[in-house]
Protein backbone atom coordinates (compact mmCIF):
# COMPACT_ATOMS: atom_id res chain seq x y z
CA UNK A 1 0.00 0.00 0.00
CA UNK A 2 1.16 3.53 -0.82
CA UNK A 3 0.23 6.79 0.90
CA UNK A 4 -0.27 9.73 -1.46
CA UNK A 5 0.44 13.25 -0.14
CA UNK A 6 -1.28 15.90 -2.24
CA UNK A 7 0.12 19.37 -1.43
CA UNK A 8 -2.37 22.23 -1.05
CA UNK A 9 0.24 24.76 -2.18
CA UNK A 10 0.27 23.24 -5.67
CA UNK A 11 -3.34 22.06 -6.05
CA UNK A 12 -5.78 24.35 -4.23
CA UNK A 13 -7.77 27.50 -4.98
CA UNK A 14 -10.06 29.88 -3.16
CA UNK A 15 -13.64 30.72 -4.10
CA UNK A 16 -16.20 32.79 -2.24
CA UNK A 17 -19.78 31.88 -1.38
CA UNK A 18 -20.79 35.57 -1.28
CA UNK A 19 -19.94 38.62 -3.36
CA UNK A 20 -16.96 39.52 -1.21
CA UNK A 21 -14.57 37.55 1.00
CA UNK A 22 -11.35 38.16 2.81
CA UNK A 23 -8.42 36.30 1.23
CA UNK A 24 -6.74 33.16 2.41
CA UNK A 25 -3.00 32.97 1.81
CA UNK A 26 -2.11 30.16 -0.58
CA UNK A 27 1.62 29.56 -0.95
CA UNK A 28 3.88 26.55 -1.38
CA UNK A 29 3.65 26.09 2.39
CA UNK A 30 -0.09 25.50 2.07
CA UNK A 31 -3.25 27.45 2.93
CA UNK A 32 -2.98 29.77 5.91
CA UNK A 33 -4.34 32.96 7.50
CA UNK A 34 -7.98 32.30 6.72
CA UNK A 35 -10.86 32.93 9.13
CA UNK A 36 -13.78 33.86 6.87
CA UNK A 37 -16.55 31.25 6.80
CA UNK A 38 -17.51 32.44 3.30
CA UNK A 39 -14.18 31.21 1.92
CA UNK A 40 -14.18 27.81 0.23
CA UNK A 41 -10.79 26.18 -0.30
CA UNK A 42 -10.92 23.58 -3.07
CA UNK A 43 -8.27 20.92 -3.64
CA UNK A 44 -8.21 19.07 -6.99
CA UNK A 45 -6.72 15.72 -8.01
CA UNK A 46 -7.41 13.02 -10.59
CA UNK A 47 -8.30 9.45 -9.57
CA UNK A 48 -7.53 6.93 -12.32
CA UNK A 49 -8.72 3.74 -10.59
CA UNK A 50 -12.08 3.18 -8.87
CA UNK A 51 -11.99 1.98 -5.29
CA UNK A 52 -12.29 2.83 -1.60
CA UNK A 53 -9.66 5.15 -0.17
CA UNK A 54 -9.02 6.47 3.33
CA UNK A 55 -8.30 10.19 3.44
CA UNK A 56 -6.82 12.40 6.13
CA UNK A 57 -5.75 16.01 6.49
CA UNK A 58 -2.26 17.04 7.58
CA UNK A 59 -1.84 20.45 9.20
CA UNK A 60 1.33 21.85 10.73
CA UNK A 61 -0.42 24.73 12.50
CA UNK A 62 -3.67 24.59 14.51
CA UNK A 63 -4.00 27.84 16.46
CA UNK A 64 -7.21 26.86 18.22
CA UNK A 65 -10.01 24.35 18.19
CA UNK A 66 -11.97 24.62 14.98
CA UNK A 67 -14.52 22.97 12.73
CA UNK A 68 -14.25 22.55 8.98
CA UNK A 69 -16.96 21.19 6.73
CA UNK A 70 -15.31 18.89 4.18
CA UNK A 71 -17.27 17.92 1.08
CA UNK A 72 -16.80 16.24 -2.29
CA UNK A 73 -19.95 17.17 -4.27
CA UNK A 74 -19.46 14.66 -7.11
CA UNK A 75 -19.69 11.67 -4.74
CA UNK A 76 -22.03 13.22 -2.14
CA UNK A 77 -19.36 13.04 0.55
CA UNK A 78 -19.67 15.27 3.62
CA UNK A 79 -17.61 15.23 6.80
CA UNK A 80 -17.44 17.55 9.82
CA UNK A 81 -13.78 17.78 10.81
CA UNK A 82 -13.05 18.94 14.37
CA UNK A 83 -9.52 20.16 15.09
CA UNK A 84 -7.59 20.88 18.25
CA UNK A 85 -3.89 21.29 18.95
CA UNK A 86 -3.46 17.52 19.12
CA UNK A 87 -5.13 16.81 15.76
CA UNK A 88 -2.49 17.78 13.25
CA UNK A 89 -3.19 14.62 11.24
CA UNK A 90 -6.95 14.23 11.21
CA UNK A 91 -8.80 11.30 9.66
CA UNK A 92 -11.59 12.30 7.28
CA UNK A 93 -12.97 8.81 6.82
CA UNK A 94 -13.28 6.75 3.64
CA UNK A 95 -14.34 7.81 0.17
CA UNK A 96 -15.74 5.47 -2.46
CA UNK A 97 -14.75 6.28 -6.05
CA UNK A 98 -16.82 4.58 -8.73
CA UNK A 99 -15.74 6.47 -11.84
CA UNK A 100 -12.25 7.74 -12.70
CA UNK A 101 -11.92 11.49 -13.03
CA UNK A 102 -11.14 14.70 -11.21
CA UNK A 103 -12.31 15.19 -7.62
CA UNK A 104 -12.89 18.58 -6.03
CA UNK A 105 -12.53 18.46 -2.24
CA UNK A 106 -13.98 21.56 -0.53
CA UNK A 107 -13.00 22.90 2.90
CA UNK A 108 -15.06 25.57 4.66
CA UNK A 109 -15.19 26.88 8.22
CA UNK A 110 -18.53 26.43 9.93
CA UNK A 111 -20.51 29.07 11.82
CA UNK A 112 -20.46 27.10 15.06
CA UNK A 113 -19.54 28.68 18.41
CA UNK A 114 -16.27 26.78 18.20
CA UNK A 115 -15.21 28.94 15.26
CA UNK A 116 -16.27 32.29 16.73
CA UNK A 117 -13.13 32.56 18.83
CA UNK A 118 -10.27 34.75 17.62
CA UNK A 119 -7.56 33.23 15.44
CA UNK A 120 -7.32 31.40 12.14
CA UNK A 121 -8.58 28.11 10.80
CA UNK A 122 -6.04 25.27 10.64
CA UNK A 123 -3.26 25.57 8.09
CA UNK A 124 -3.90 23.12 5.24
CA UNK A 125 -0.73 21.36 4.11
CA UNK A 126 -1.50 17.94 2.62
CA UNK A 127 -4.42 15.70 1.87
CA UNK A 128 -3.23 12.15 2.47
CA UNK A 129 -4.79 9.24 0.60
CA UNK A 130 -4.26 5.71 1.91
CA UNK A 131 -5.06 2.23 0.58
CA UNK A 132 -3.65 3.08 -2.85
CA UNK A 133 -2.08 0.13 -4.66
CA UNK A 134 0.41 2.44 -6.40
CA UNK A 135 1.03 6.14 -6.86
CA UNK A 136 0.11 5.97 -10.57
CA UNK A 137 -3.55 5.79 -9.60
CA UNK A 138 -3.50 9.54 -8.93
CA UNK A 139 -2.54 12.64 -10.89
CA UNK A 140 -1.91 16.03 -9.31
CA UNK A 141 0.71 18.80 -9.40
CA UNK A 142 3.72 17.48 -7.52
CA UNK A 143 6.10 19.45 -5.31
CA UNK A 144 8.94 18.75 -7.72
CA UNK A 145 7.07 20.76 -10.37
CA UNK A 146 6.59 24.55 -10.57
CA UNK A 147 3.71 25.56 -8.30
CA UNK A 148 3.04 28.63 -10.45
CA UNK A 149 2.80 26.75 -13.76
CA UNK A 150 0.95 23.89 -12.10
CA UNK A 151 -1.71 26.15 -10.64
CA UNK A 152 -1.97 28.09 -13.91
CA UNK A 153 -2.85 24.88 -15.74
CA UNK A 154 -1.77 23.50 -19.11
CA UNK A 155 -1.29 25.65 -22.19
CA UNK A 156 -2.61 24.21 -25.46
CA UNK A 157 -1.72 25.02 -29.06
CA UNK A 158 -2.87 24.58 -32.67
CA UNK A 159 -0.20 24.78 -35.37
CA UNK A 160 -1.40 25.34 -38.92
CA UNK A 161 -0.32 23.13 -41.81
CA UNK A 162 -0.08 25.14 -45.02
CA UNK A 163 0.01 23.94 -48.61
CA UNK A 164 3.38 25.70 -48.77
CA UNK A 165 5.25 27.37 -45.93
CA UNK A 166 7.58 29.40 -48.15
CA UNK A 167 7.51 33.20 -48.26
CA UNK A 168 4.19 33.70 -46.45
CA UNK A 169 3.71 37.45 -46.24
CA UNK A 170 0.21 37.71 -44.71
CA UNK A 171 -1.80 35.53 -42.37
CA UNK A 172 -5.40 36.06 -41.29
CA UNK A 173 -7.21 34.40 -38.41
CA UNK A 174 -10.52 34.88 -36.62
CA UNK A 175 -11.01 34.32 -32.90
CA UNK A 176 -14.12 33.80 -30.77
CA UNK A 177 -14.01 33.26 -27.01
CA UNK A 178 -17.50 31.96 -26.15
CA UNK A 179 -19.63 33.69 -23.55
CA UNK A 180 -18.73 32.75 -19.96
CA UNK A 181 -15.38 31.25 -21.04
CA UNK A 182 -13.37 34.45 -20.67
CA UNK A 183 -11.96 34.17 -17.13
CA UNK A 184 -9.37 36.62 -15.83
CA UNK A 185 -5.93 35.39 -16.88
CA UNK A 186 -7.04 34.18 -20.32
CA UNK A 187 -4.69 34.76 -23.24
CA UNK A 188 -6.27 33.69 -26.52
CA UNK A 189 -3.21 34.02 -28.77
CA UNK A 190 -4.52 34.23 -32.31
CA UNK A 191 -1.45 34.44 -34.59
CA UNK A 192 1.86 33.20 -33.31
CA UNK A 193 4.95 32.92 -35.50
CA UNK A 194 8.62 32.10 -35.06
CA UNK A 195 9.47 35.58 -33.78
CA UNK A 196 6.44 36.69 -31.77
CA UNK A 197 2.76 36.42 -30.95
CA UNK A 198 -0.47 38.41 -31.39
CA UNK A 199 -3.75 37.91 -29.51
CA UNK A 200 -6.14 39.12 -26.83
CA UNK A 201 -6.04 38.96 -23.05
CA UNK A 202 -8.29 39.30 -20.00
CA UNK A 203 -6.05 41.20 -17.61
CA UNK A 204 -8.56 41.94 -14.84
CA UNK A 205 -12.28 42.24 -14.23
CA UNK A 206 -12.14 45.73 -15.78
CA UNK A 207 -9.32 45.58 -18.37
CA UNK A 208 -8.73 43.67 -21.59
CA UNK A 209 -5.99 44.04 -24.18
CA UNK A 210 -5.02 43.31 -27.76
CA UNK A 211 -1.35 42.36 -27.43
CA UNK A 212 1.45 42.08 -30.01
CA UNK A 213 5.01 41.15 -29.02
CA UNK A 214 8.18 40.45 -30.98
CA UNK A 215 11.21 38.68 -29.50
CA UNK A 216 14.73 40.04 -29.72
CA UNK A 217 17.27 37.69 -31.38
CA UNK A 218 19.30 37.88 -28.15
CA UNK A 219 18.49 35.03 -25.78
CA UNK A 220 17.73 36.57 -22.38
CA UNK A 221 14.83 36.91 -19.96
CA UNK A 222 16.08 40.33 -18.82
CA UNK A 223 15.12 43.04 -21.31
CA UNK A 224 17.65 45.46 -19.76
CA UNK A 225 20.47 43.18 -20.94
CA UNK A 226 19.61 43.41 -24.65
CA UNK A 227 22.47 44.94 -26.63
CA UNK A 228 21.59 47.88 -28.93
CA UNK A 229 22.31 45.86 -32.07
CA UNK A 230 19.83 43.20 -30.88
CA UNK A 231 17.00 45.58 -29.94
CA UNK A 232 13.62 45.26 -31.63
CA UNK A 233 12.77 48.72 -33.03
CA UNK A 234 9.31 50.25 -33.29
CA UNK A 235 8.52 51.17 -36.90
CA UNK A 236 4.99 52.54 -36.40
CA UNK A 237 2.02 52.17 -34.08
CA UNK A 238 -1.71 52.74 -33.82
CA UNK A 239 -3.14 55.88 -32.27
CA UNK A 240 -3.88 54.41 -28.83
CA UNK A 241 -1.29 51.65 -28.77
CA UNK A 242 0.99 51.50 -25.72
CA UNK A 243 4.65 50.64 -26.39
CA UNK A 244 6.90 48.92 -23.85
CA UNK A 245 9.34 46.04 -23.50
CA UNK A 246 8.91 42.61 -21.96
CA UNK A 247 11.03 39.92 -20.30
CA UNK A 248 10.62 36.74 -18.32
CA UNK A 249 9.94 34.42 -21.27
CA UNK A 250 12.51 35.77 -23.65
CA UNK A 251 12.69 39.54 -24.15
CA UNK A 252 11.72 42.03 -26.82
CA UNK A 253 9.30 44.74 -27.87
CA UNK A 254 5.71 44.75 -26.69
CA UNK A 255 2.72 46.73 -27.91
CA UNK A 256 -0.84 46.61 -26.69
CA UNK A 257 -4.19 48.29 -27.11
CA UNK A 258 -6.48 48.41 -24.08
CA UNK A 259 -9.72 47.30 -25.70
CA UNK A 260 -13.05 46.03 -24.27
CA UNK A 261 -13.43 42.99 -26.49
CA UNK A 262 -16.50 40.91 -25.73
CA UNK A 263 -16.95 37.16 -25.34
CA UNK A 264 -19.12 35.68 -28.08
CA UNK A 265 -17.94 38.12 -30.80
CA UNK A 266 -15.66 36.97 -33.64
CA UNK A 267 -12.69 39.31 -34.11
CA UNK A 268 -10.31 39.37 -37.09
CA UNK A 269 -6.53 39.44 -36.79
CA UNK A 270 -4.02 40.06 -39.58
CA UNK A 271 -0.24 39.72 -39.44
CA UNK A 272 2.16 40.90 -42.16
CA UNK A 273 5.85 39.96 -42.20
CA UNK A 274 8.64 40.43 -44.71
CA UNK A 275 12.38 41.11 -45.02
CA UNK A 276 13.45 44.75 -45.02
CA UNK A 277 16.80 46.51 -45.32
CA UNK A 278 20.01 46.35 -43.26
CA UNK A 279 19.31 42.85 -42.00
CA UNK A 280 15.90 43.64 -40.51
CA UNK A 281 12.48 42.12 -41.06
CA UNK A 282 9.30 44.06 -40.36
CA UNK A 283 6.30 42.45 -38.63
CA UNK A 284 3.00 44.36 -38.51
CA UNK A 285 -0.16 43.46 -36.60
CA UNK A 286 -3.70 44.60 -37.47
CA UNK A 287 -7.02 44.10 -35.64
CA UNK A 288 -10.66 44.36 -36.74
CA UNK A 289 -13.77 44.59 -34.59
CA UNK A 290 -16.65 43.85 -37.00
CA UNK A 291 -19.19 45.38 -34.60
CA UNK A 292 -17.44 48.77 -34.94
CA UNK A 293 -15.90 48.92 -38.42
CA UNK A 294 -15.08 46.93 -41.52
CA UNK A 295 -11.53 48.27 -41.51
CA UNK A 296 -8.45 46.89 -39.80
CA UNK A 297 -6.60 49.14 -37.38
CA UNK A 298 -2.84 49.00 -36.86
CA UNK A 299 -1.63 47.78 -33.48
CA UNK A 300 2.08 48.17 -34.25
CA UNK A 301 4.93 47.41 -36.66
CA UNK A 302 8.24 46.16 -35.26
CA UNK A 303 11.63 45.84 -36.98
CA UNK A 304 13.54 42.76 -35.82
CA UNK A 305 17.32 42.86 -36.37
CA UNK A 306 19.47 40.03 -37.73
CA UNK A 307 16.40 38.59 -39.43
CA UNK A 308 15.54 38.10 -43.08
CA UNK A 309 12.25 36.27 -42.98
CA UNK A 310 8.63 36.15 -44.01
CA UNK A 311 6.07 34.52 -41.67
CA UNK A 312 6.79 31.00 -40.47
CA UNK A 313 5.74 28.67 -37.65
CA UNK A 314 2.14 29.94 -37.73
CA UNK A 315 0.07 28.80 -34.77
CA UNK A 316 -2.44 29.75 -32.06
CA UNK A 317 -2.54 28.94 -28.36
CA UNK A 318 -4.68 29.28 -25.25
CA UNK A 319 -3.12 29.88 -21.84
CA UNK A 320 -3.95 31.09 -18.36
CA UNK A 321 -1.34 33.46 -16.93
CA UNK A 322 -2.99 33.87 -13.49
CA UNK A 323 -2.11 31.07 -10.99
CA UNK A 324 -5.10 31.98 -8.79
CA UNK A 325 -7.54 31.29 -11.65
CA UNK A 326 -6.40 27.86 -12.84
CA UNK A 327 -9.59 26.29 -11.49
CA UNK A 328 -11.71 28.06 -14.13
CA UNK A 329 -12.09 26.52 -17.58
CA UNK A 330 -11.42 28.46 -20.80
CA UNK A 331 -12.28 27.83 -24.43
CA UNK A 332 -11.59 29.51 -27.76
CA UNK A 333 -12.41 28.96 -31.44
CA UNK A 334 -10.13 29.91 -34.36
CA UNK A 335 -11.73 30.12 -37.79
CA UNK A 336 -11.37 31.39 -41.37
CA UNK A 337 -7.59 31.14 -41.59
CA UNK A 338 -6.03 32.50 -44.77
CA UNK A 339 -2.42 32.78 -45.91
CA UNK A 340 -1.02 34.91 -48.76
CA UNK A 341 2.52 34.66 -50.11
CA UNK A 342 4.80 37.51 -51.20
CA UNK A 343 3.46 37.37 -54.78
CA UNK A 344 -0.12 37.93 -53.59
CA UNK A 345 -1.21 34.33 -54.18
CA UNK A 346 -3.40 32.62 -51.59
CA UNK A 347 -1.87 29.55 -49.93
CA UNK A 348 -4.31 26.95 -48.59
CA UNK A 349 -4.44 26.14 -44.88
CA UNK A 350 -4.87 22.37 -44.98
CA UNK A 351 -5.18 21.36 -41.33
CA UNK A 352 -3.94 22.03 -37.79
CA UNK A 353 -2.26 19.84 -35.21
CA UNK A 354 -2.64 19.90 -31.44
CA UNK A 355 0.13 20.17 -28.85
CA UNK A 356 0.45 21.06 -25.18
CA UNK A 357 3.08 22.33 -22.78
CA UNK A 358 5.23 20.69 -20.11
CA UNK A 359 2.45 20.85 -17.49
CA UNK A 360 0.36 18.42 -19.53
CA UNK A 361 3.32 16.49 -20.93
CA UNK A 362 4.46 15.56 -17.42
CA UNK A 363 0.85 14.70 -16.48
CA UNK A 364 0.72 17.31 -13.74
CA UNK A 365 -2.64 18.43 -15.17
CA UNK A 366 -5.00 16.51 -17.44
CA UNK A 367 -7.57 19.25 -18.08
CA UNK A 368 -6.86 20.00 -21.74
CA UNK A 369 -8.66 19.50 -25.03
CA UNK A 370 -8.55 20.51 -28.67
CA UNK A 371 -10.20 19.63 -31.95
CA UNK A 372 -12.34 21.01 -34.72
CA UNK A 373 -15.95 22.13 -35.12
CA UNK A 374 -16.73 22.58 -38.79
CA UNK A 375 -19.05 25.51 -38.14
CA UNK A 376 -16.95 27.33 -35.55
CA UNK A 377 -13.40 26.31 -36.43
CA UNK A 378 -10.52 24.76 -34.54
CA UNK A 379 -10.97 24.89 -30.79
CA UNK A 380 -8.82 24.75 -27.69
CA UNK A 381 -9.86 24.26 -24.08
CA UNK A 382 -7.87 24.19 -20.85
CA UNK A 383 -8.02 24.51 -17.04
CA UNK A 384 -11.01 23.98 -14.76
CA UNK A 385 -10.25 20.32 -13.94
CA UNK A 386 -12.68 18.85 -16.44
CA UNK A 387 -12.21 15.15 -17.04
CA UNK A 388 -9.59 13.89 -19.42
CA UNK A 389 -10.40 13.81 -23.12
CA UNK A 390 -9.02 11.51 -25.80
CA UNK A 391 -7.00 14.14 -27.67
CA UNK A 392 -3.31 13.29 -27.93
CA UNK A 393 -0.15 15.28 -28.49
CA UNK A 394 0.28 15.74 -32.27
CA UNK A 395 -3.30 14.89 -33.27
CA UNK A 396 -4.16 16.52 -36.60
CA UNK A 397 -7.55 18.04 -37.39
CA UNK A 398 -9.01 19.02 -40.76
CA UNK A 399 -11.88 21.45 -41.14
CA UNK A 400 -14.35 20.82 -43.95
CA UNK A 401 -14.26 23.70 -46.40
C-alpha positions in Angstrom: 0.0 0.0 0.0 1.2 3.5 -0.8 0.2 6.8 0.9 -0.3 9.7 -1.5 0.4 13.2 -0.1 -1.3 15.9 -2.2 0.1 19.4 -1.4 -2.4 22.2 -1.0 0.2 24.8 -2.2 0.3 23.2 -5.7 -3.3 22.1 -6.1 -5.8 24.4 -4.2 -7.8 27.5 -5.0 -10.1 29.9 -3.2 -13.6 30.7 -4.1 -16.2 32.8 -2.2 -19.8 31.9 -1.4 -20.8 35.6 -1.3 -19.9 38.6 -3.4 -17.0 39.5 -1.2 -14.6 37.6 1.0 -11.3 38.2 2.8 -8.4 36.3 1.2 -6.7 33.2 2.4 -3.0 33.0 1.8 -2.1 30.2 -0.6 1.6 29.6 -1.0 3.9 26.6 -1.4 3.7 26.1 2.4 -0.1 25.5 2.1 -3.3 27.4 2.9 -3.0 29.8 5.9 -4.3 33.0 7.5 -8.0 32.3 6.7 -10.9 32.9 9.1 -13.8 33.9 6.9 -16.6 31.2 6.8 -17.5 32.4 3.3 -14.2 31.2 1.9 -14.2 27.8 0.2 -10.8 26.2 -0.3 -10.9 23.6 -3.1 -8.3 20.9 -3.6 -8.2 19.1 -7.0 -6.7 15.7 -8.0 -7.4 13.0 -10.6 -8.3 9.5 -9.6 -7.5 6.9 -12.3 -8.7 3.7 -10.6 -12.1 3.2 -8.9 -12.0 2.0 -5.3 -12.3 2.8 -1.6 -9.7 5.2 -0.2 -9.0 6.5 3.3 -8.3 10.2 3.4 -6.8 12.4 6.1 -5.8 16.0 6.5 -2.3 17.0 7.6 -1.8 20.4 9.2 1.3 21.9 10.7 -0.4 24.7 12.5 -3.7 24.6 14.5 -4.0 27.8 16.5 -7.2 26.9 18.2 -10.0 24.3 18.2 -12.0 24.6 15.0 -14.5 23.0 12.7 -14.2 22.5 9.0 -17.0 21.2 6.7 -15.3 18.9 4.2 -17.3 17.9 1.1 -16.8 16.2 -2.3 -19.9 17.2 -4.3 -19.5 14.7 -7.1 -19.7 11.7 -4.7 -22.0 13.2 -2.1 -19.4 13.0 0.6 -19.7 15.3 3.6 -17.6 15.2 6.8 -17.4 17.5 9.8 -13.8 17.8 10.8 -13.0 18.9 14.4 -9.5 20.2 15.1 -7.6 20.9 18.2 -3.9 21.3 19.0 -3.5 17.5 19.1 -5.1 16.8 15.8 -2.5 17.8 13.2 -3.2 14.6 11.2 -7.0 14.2 11.2 -8.8 11.3 9.7 -11.6 12.3 7.3 -13.0 8.8 6.8 -13.3 6.8 3.6 -14.3 7.8 0.2 -15.7 5.5 -2.5 -14.7 6.3 -6.1 -16.8 4.6 -8.7 -15.7 6.5 -11.8 -12.3 7.7 -12.7 -11.9 11.5 -13.0 -11.1 14.7 -11.2 -12.3 15.2 -7.6 -12.9 18.6 -6.0 -12.5 18.5 -2.2 -14.0 21.6 -0.5 -13.0 22.9 2.9 -15.1 25.6 4.7 -15.2 26.9 8.2 -18.5 26.4 9.9 -20.5 29.1 11.8 -20.5 27.1 15.1 -19.5 28.7 18.4 -16.3 26.8 18.2 -15.2 28.9 15.3 -16.3 32.3 16.7 -13.1 32.6 18.8 -10.3 34.8 17.6 -7.6 33.2 15.4 -7.3 31.4 12.1 -8.6 28.1 10.8 -6.0 25.3 10.6 -3.3 25.6 8.1 -3.9 23.1 5.2 -0.7 21.4 4.1 -1.5 17.9 2.6 -4.4 15.7 1.9 -3.2 12.2 2.5 -4.8 9.2 0.6 -4.3 5.7 1.9 -5.1 2.2 0.6 -3.7 3.1 -2.8 -2.1 0.1 -4.7 0.4 2.4 -6.4 1.0 6.1 -6.9 0.1 6.0 -10.6 -3.6 5.8 -9.6 -3.5 9.5 -8.9 -2.5 12.6 -10.9 -1.9 16.0 -9.3 0.7 18.8 -9.4 3.7 17.5 -7.5 6.1 19.4 -5.3 8.9 18.7 -7.7 7.1 20.8 -10.4 6.6 24.5 -10.6 3.7 25.6 -8.3 3.0 28.6 -10.5 2.8 26.8 -13.8 1.0 23.9 -12.1 -1.7 26.2 -10.6 -2.0 28.1 -13.9 -2.9 24.9 -15.7 -1.8 23.5 -19.1 -1.3 25.7 -22.2 -2.6 24.2 -25.5 -1.7 25.0 -29.1 -2.9 24.6 -32.7 -0.2 24.8 -35.4 -1.4 25.3 -38.9 -0.3 23.1 -41.8 -0.1 25.1 -45.0 0.0 23.9 -48.6 3.4 25.7 -48.8 5.3 27.4 -45.9 7.6 29.4 -48.1 7.5 33.2 -48.3 4.2 33.7 -46.4 3.7 37.5 -46.2 0.2 37.7 -44.7 -1.8 35.5 -42.4 -5.4 36.1 -41.3 -7.2 34.4 -38.4 -10.5 34.9 -36.6 -11.0 34.3 -32.9 -14.1 33.8 -30.8 -14.0 33.3 -27.0 -17.5 32.0 -26.1 -19.6 33.7 -23.5 -18.7 32.7 -20.0 -15.4 31.2 -21.0 -13.4 34.5 -20.7 -12.0 34.2 -17.1 -9.4 36.6 -15.8 -5.9 35.4 -16.9 -7.0 34.2 -20.3 -4.7 34.8 -23.2 -6.3 33.7 -26.5 -3.2 34.0 -28.8 -4.5 34.2 -32.3 -1.5 34.4 -34.6 1.9 33.2 -33.3 4.9 32.9 -35.5 8.6 32.1 -35.1 9.5 35.6 -33.8 6.4 36.7 -31.8 2.8 36.4 -31.0 -0.5 38.4 -31.4 -3.7 37.9 -29.5 -6.1 39.1 -26.8 -6.0 39.0 -23.0 -8.3 39.3 -20.0 -6.1 41.2 -17.6 -8.6 41.9 -14.8 -12.3 42.2 -14.2 -12.1 45.7 -15.8 -9.3 45.6 -18.4 -8.7 43.7 -21.6 -6.0 44.0 -24.2 -5.0 43.3 -27.8 -1.4 42.4 -27.4 1.4 42.1 -30.0 5.0 41.2 -29.0 8.2 40.4 -31.0 11.2 38.7 -29.5 14.7 40.0 -29.7 17.3 37.7 -31.4 19.3 37.9 -28.2 18.5 35.0 -25.8 17.7 36.6 -22.4 14.8 36.9 -20.0 16.1 40.3 -18.8 15.1 43.0 -21.3 17.7 45.5 -19.8 20.5 43.2 -20.9 19.6 43.4 -24.7 22.5 44.9 -26.6 21.6 47.9 -28.9 22.3 45.9 -32.1 19.8 43.2 -30.9 17.0 45.6 -29.9 13.6 45.3 -31.6 12.8 48.7 -33.0 9.3 50.3 -33.3 8.5 51.2 -36.9 5.0 52.5 -36.4 2.0 52.2 -34.1 -1.7 52.7 -33.8 -3.1 55.9 -32.3 -3.9 54.4 -28.8 -1.3 51.7 -28.8 1.0 51.5 -25.7 4.7 50.6 -26.4 6.9 48.9 -23.9 9.3 46.0 -23.5 8.9 42.6 -22.0 11.0 39.9 -20.3 10.6 36.7 -18.3 9.9 34.4 -21.3 12.5 35.8 -23.7 12.7 39.5 -24.2 11.7 42.0 -26.8 9.3 44.7 -27.9 5.7 44.8 -26.7 2.7 46.7 -27.9 -0.8 46.6 -26.7 -4.2 48.3 -27.1 -6.5 48.4 -24.1 -9.7 47.3 -25.7 -13.1 46.0 -24.3 -13.4 43.0 -26.5 -16.5 40.9 -25.7 -17.0 37.2 -25.3 -19.1 35.7 -28.1 -17.9 38.1 -30.8 -15.7 37.0 -33.6 -12.7 39.3 -34.1 -10.3 39.4 -37.1 -6.5 39.4 -36.8 -4.0 40.1 -39.6 -0.2 39.7 -39.4 2.2 40.9 -42.2 5.9 40.0 -42.2 8.6 40.4 -44.7 12.4 41.1 -45.0 13.5 44.7 -45.0 16.8 46.5 -45.3 20.0 46.4 -43.3 19.3 42.9 -42.0 15.9 43.6 -40.5 12.5 42.1 -41.1 9.3 44.1 -40.4 6.3 42.5 -38.6 3.0 44.4 -38.5 -0.2 43.5 -36.6 -3.7 44.6 -37.5 -7.0 44.1 -35.6 -10.7 44.4 -36.7 -13.8 44.6 -34.6 -16.7 43.9 -37.0 -19.2 45.4 -34.6 -17.4 48.8 -34.9 -15.9 48.9 -38.4 -15.1 46.9 -41.5 -11.5 48.3 -41.5 -8.5 46.9 -39.8 -6.6 49.1 -37.4 -2.8 49.0 -36.9 -1.6 47.8 -33.5 2.1 48.2 -34.3 4.9 47.4 -36.7 8.2 46.2 -35.3 11.6 45.8 -37.0 13.5 42.8 -35.8 17.3 42.9 -36.4 19.5 40.0 -37.7 16.4 38.6 -39.4 15.5 38.1 -43.1 12.3 36.3 -43.0 8.6 36.2 -44.0 6.1 34.5 -41.7 6.8 31.0 -40.5 5.7 28.7 -37.7 2.1 29.9 -37.7 0.1 28.8 -34.8 -2.4 29.7 -32.1 -2.5 28.9 -28.4 -4.7 29.3 -25.2 -3.1 29.9 -21.8 -3.9 31.1 -18.4 -1.3 33.5 -16.9 -3.0 33.9 -13.5 -2.1 31.1 -11.0 -5.1 32.0 -8.8 -7.5 31.3 -11.7 -6.4 27.9 -12.8 -9.6 26.3 -11.5 -11.7 28.1 -14.1 -12.1 26.5 -17.6 -11.4 28.5 -20.8 -12.3 27.8 -24.4 -11.6 29.5 -27.8 -12.4 29.0 -31.4 -10.1 29.9 -34.4 -11.7 30.1 -37.8 -11.4 31.4 -41.4 -7.6 31.1 -41.6 -6.0 32.5 -44.8 -2.4 32.8 -45.9 -1.0 34.9 -48.8 2.5 34.7 -50.1 4.8 37.5 -51.2 3.5 37.4 -54.8 -0.1 37.9 -53.6 -1.2 34.3 -54.2 -3.4 32.6 -51.6 -1.9 29.5 -49.9 -4.3 26.9 -48.6 -4.4 26.1 -44.9 -4.9 22.4 -45.0 -5.2 21.4 -41.3 -3.9 22.0 -37.8 -2.3 19.8 -35.2 -2.6 19.9 -31.4 0.1 20.2 -28.9 0.5 21.1 -25.2 3.1 22.3 -22.8 5.2 20.7 -20.1 2.5 20.8 -17.5 0.4 18.4 -19.5 3.3 16.5 -20.9 4.5 15.6 -17.4 0.9 14.7 -16.5 0.7 17.3 -13.7 -2.6 18.4 -15.2 -5.0 16.5 -17.4 -7.6 19.2 -18.1 -6.9 20.0 -21.7 -8.7 19.5 -25.0 -8.5 20.5 -28.7 -10.2 19.6 -31.9 -12.3 21.0 -34.7 -15.9 22.1 -35.1 -16.7 22.6 -38.8 -19.1 25.5 -38.1 -17.0 27.3 -35.6 -13.4 26.3 -36.4 -10.5 24.8 -34.5 -11.0 24.9 -30.8 -8.8 24.7 -27.7 -9.9 24.3 -24.1 -7.9 24.2 -20.8 -8.0 24.5 -17.0 -11.0 24.0 -14.8 -10.2 20.3 -13.9 -12.7 18.8 -16.4 -12.2 15.1 -17.0 -9.6 13.9 -19.4 -10.4 13.8 -23.1 -9.0 11.5 -25.8 -7.0 14.1 -27.7 -3.3 13.3 -27.9 -0.1 15.3 -28.5 0.3 15.7 -32.3 -3.3 14.9 -33.3 -4.2 16.5 -36.6 -7.5 18.0 -37.4 -9.0 19.0 -40.8 -11.9 21.4 -41.1 -14.4 20.8 -44.0 -14.3 23.7 -46.4 
